[in-house]
């Protein structure tokens, strides 16, 4: 009897969110103060999600969420650098 391969709990949601956030950030390229604040907010949520996944015994989903946090933090930095007059 063969069993279908299952992903770790939370991995599908974290990967889907990571993919969505990446395509949204590339498509929008918004360099406003609101975009920087939103990116920082997304960073906070992704870090929290990463820690929850890690403490919940799901290191794969934790890594995906940590990667999402880094991308969001980079987007915030790009927005702030543009606002300050320095190109990203």
Protein Blocks (a to p, Z undefined) as FASTA:
>chain_A
ZZdddddehklmmmmmmmmmmmmmmmnopabfklmmmmmmmmmmmmmmmmmmmmnopakl
mmmmmmmmmmmmmmmmmmmmmmnopaZZ
